[in-house]
Amino acid sequence: MRIAVCDDSSLDRELFVALLHHYFVNKPISKEIIQYENGVDLLHDVEDDMWFDIVFLDIYMNDLLGIDVAHKLRSLGYR
């Protein structure tokens, strides 16, 4: 399972990733968590054919709002 965590706050991002690691500690699921500090980098990777099973987006970010990133992800085939 590949998971993207996109948040412009490094502290919030690290806390969220720690919570994800804690959640998966006793689950027999292989995971890869990739962190993004902005929506632009996330969208570039998705446009370069990187696929995520789960994407967590911060709502208020400096470059693009999380909702704008979500709209773009939908247009690229994410449900």
C-alpha positions, 0 to 999 in steps of 0.5 A: 500500500502506498500512502501520500501525506501532504501537509506544508507543516513539517511538524503536522506531517511527522505527527501524522506519519507517526500515527500511521506507523502506529496504526500499521504496527500489528497489521500484516500490510506492507506500506510505503508512506511518502511525504509532501510539503506541497501539493505541486510536488504531489501532483507532479509525481502523480502526473509522472505515473506514481499511484497512491492507494490513499492520499491525505491532504491538508486543507490550507497549504501555501501553494495550492489548497488541499481541495484544489489538489483533490480536484486535480487528482480526481481529474487524473483518475482518483476516486 
